[in-house]
Amino acid sequence: MQNPDIQKAIRMQQAKETIISDFNSSVDQRVDRYIEIGHQWIIGNHHFAAASSECINLYRDGHFIAAVMMSHSINEGIIMFVTDRVGLNENKNDGGAKSIEDLISELEQNATISKTCADAARGIYGSYRNDVHHMNPKVSGIDFPLLARENIKRLAVIEGEIFGADITSDGKLKPRKIRFWDLNADGTVSAFLRLE
């Protein structure tokens, strides 16, 4: 019987070689996927920022089902965030909660978001959200690589509109929609950079 320490070392080396081989054989596809989505390079450092960046990396690395699931959550998180920031009532007249679709429509109607942004948010919400969330049998027929790419590109549209920013001639960040950024006392903003 082999020493348990030797067995562990062998398993670790085998796992390491497999992971390196997998990465090396897929690096070009990963780079292509990362570049093609055109994600927003900077967003406000809010509760969904890290998840959004991780979602991009899931897609880049070929974890398409997980990227779709996360895109649904991030989309809804951003819509709720925007709803809160503009003081939109989240409840219907009868006291029940408005649906995400209702909130998207209301945000579009009051010109908080553009039709393009609203359509992107609706596109993510309508992309088998409940079937994927509940892993209904319908998921076996979904083209997840395609759906993940579409949803990540839609998320880029949403984040680009909400968190779009420019760099001034003196090198300062100038958010286009300042109400969606948290301003510090010194006039700076807390940002989440994605500069890979």
C-alpha positions in Angstrom: 0.0 0.0 0.0 1.3 3.4 -1.0 2.0 6.2 1.5 -1.1 8.6 1.7 1.2 11.5 1.3 2.6 10.1 -2.0 -0.9 9.3 -3.3 -1.9 12.9 -2.5 1.2 14.3 -4.3 0.4 12.2 -7.3 -3.2 13.3 -7.5 -2.2 16.9 -7.1 0.4 16.7 -9.9 -2.2 15.0 -12.2 -4.8 17.6 -11.4 -2.2 20.4 -12.0 -1.2 18.9 -15.4 -4.9 18.5 -16.5 -5.7 22.1 -15.5 -2.7 23.5 -17.3 -3.4 21.4 -20.4 -7.1 22.5 -20.4 -6.1 26.2 -20.1 -3.4 26.0 -22.8 -5.7 24.3 -25.2 -8.5 26.9 -24.7 -6.6 30.2 -24.2 -7.3 31.5 -27.7 -11.1 30.8 -27.4 -11.1 32.4 -24.0 -9.4 35.6 -25.3 -11.8 35.7 -28.2 -14.9 35.4 -26.0 -13.5 38.0 -23.6 -12.8 40.6 -26.4 -16.1 40.0 -28.3 -18.4 41.0 -25.5 -17.3 44.6 -25.2 -18.0 44.9 -21.5 -18.1 48.2 -19.6 -14.5 48.8 -18.3 -15.6 50.5 -15.1 -18.8 50.4 -13.0 -19.8 51.8 -9.7 -18.6 49.7 -6.8 -22.0 48.5 -5.8 -23.2 45.2 -4.3 -23.4 43.5 -7.8 -20.1 44.7 -9.2 -18.0 41.7 -8.2 -20.7 39.3 -9.4 -20.8 41.1 -12.8 -17.1 40.8 -13.2 -17.2 37.1 -12.3 -20.0 36.6 -14.8 -17.8 38.0 -17.5 -15.1 35.6 -16.4 -17.5 32.6 -16.4 -18.4 33.3 -20.0 -14.7 33.9 -21.0 -13.8 30.5 -19.4 -16.6 28.6 -21.1 -19.0 28.2 -18.1 -22.0 29.1 -20.2 -24.9 27.8 -18.0 -23.4 29.6 -14.9 -22.9 32.8 -17.0 -26.6 32.7 -18.0 -27.8 32.1 -14.5 -25.6 35.0 -13.2 -26.7 37.3 -16.0 -30.3 36.9 -14.8 -29.4 37.8 -11.2 -27.2 40.7 -12.1 -29.8 42.1 -14.5 -32.4 42.0 -11.8 -30.0 43.4 -9.2 -29.2 46.4 -11.5 -32.9 47.0 -12.2 -33.7 47.0 -8.5 -30.7 49.3 -7.8 -31.8 51.8 -10.5 -35.3 51.6 -9.2 -34.1 52.4 -5.7 -31.8 55.2 -6.8 -34.5 57.1 -8.7 -37.1 56.5 -5.9 -39.5 54.5 -8.0 -42.2 52.7 -6.0 -41.5 49.0 -6.2 -45.1 48.1 -5.3 -48.3 48.1 -7.2 -51.4 50.0 -6.0 -52.7 46.8 -4.4 -49.5 46.5 -2.3 -48.0 43.6 -4.3 -44.5 43.9 -5.7 -44.1 45.0 -9.3 -42.5 42.5 -11.6 -39.0 43.1 -13.0 -40.7 43.6 -16.4 -43.0 46.2 -14.9 -40.1 48.1 -13.4 -38.1 48.0 -16.7 -41.1 49.4 -18.5 -41.6 52.1 -15.9 -37.9 53.1 -16.0 -38.1 53.3 -19.8 -41.4 55.3 -19.7 -40.0 57.9 -17.3 -36.8 58.1 -19.4 -34.5 56.8 -16.6 -33.2 54.2 -19.1 -33.3 54.2 -22.9 -35.3 51.8 -25.1 -32.0 50.1 -26.0 -31.2 49.6 -22.3 -34.8 48.5 -21.5 -34.7 46.0 -24.4 -31.4 44.6 -23.2 -32.8 44.1 -19.7 -36.0 42.5 -21.1 -33.9 40.3 -23.3 -32.0 38.9 -20.3 -35.2 38.6 -18.2 -36.9 36.8 -21.1 -34.0 34.4 -21.8 -35.5 31.3 -20.2 -35.1 32.9 -16.7 -37.5 30.6 -14.9 -36.6 27.5 -16.8 -32.9 28.0 -16.0 -33.5 29.1 -12.4 -35.6 26.0 -11.7 -33.6 23.7 -14.1 -36.8 22.7 -15.9 -36.6 20.0 -18.6 -36.7 22.7 -21.3 -33.1 23.6 -20.5 -31.9 20.5 -22.3 -32.7 22.3 -25.6 -31.1 25.6 -24.9 -28.0 26.6 -26.8 -26.2 27.9 -23.7 -23.0 29.2 -25.4 -25.1 31.4 -27.7 -27.5 32.5 -24.9 -24.6 33.3 -22.6 -23.0 35.5 -25.3 -26.2 37.3 -26.0 -26.9 37.9 -22.3 -23.3 39.1 -21.6 -23.6 41.5 -24.5 -26.9 42.7 -23.2 -25.4 43.2 -19.8 -22.7 45.3 -21.4 -25.3 47.5 -22.9 -27.1 48.0 -19.5 -23.9 48.6 -17.6 -22.6 50.9 -20.3 -25.7 53.1 -20.1 -25.9 53.1 -16.3 -22.2 53.4 -15.6 -20.8 54.9 -18.7 -18.0 57.3 -18.0 -15.4 59.4 -19.7 -11.9 60.5 -18.9 -11.5 64.3 -18.8 -8.5 66.0 -20.4 -6.9 66.3 -16.9 -7.3 62.5 -16.3 -10.4 62.5 -14.1 -13.3 60.1 -14.3 -16.5 61.8 -15.4 -19.6 59.5 -14.9 -22.3 60.3 -17.5 -25.1 59.4 -15.0 -23.8 60.6 -11.7 -26.8 59.5 -9.6 -25.8 55.9 -10.1 -22.4 56.5 -8.6 -21.5 57.0 -4.9 -19.8 60.3 -4.5 -17.2 60.6 -1.7 -16.8 63.8 0.2 -13.7 64.7 -1.8 -15.6 64.4 -5.1 -14.2 61.1 -6.1 -16.2 57.9 -6.7 -15.8 54.4 -5.6 -15.4 52.3 -8.8 -14.9 48.7 -9.8 -12.3 48.5 -12.6 -12.3 45.7 -15.2 -9.2 46.5 -17.3 -7.9 43.1 -18.3 
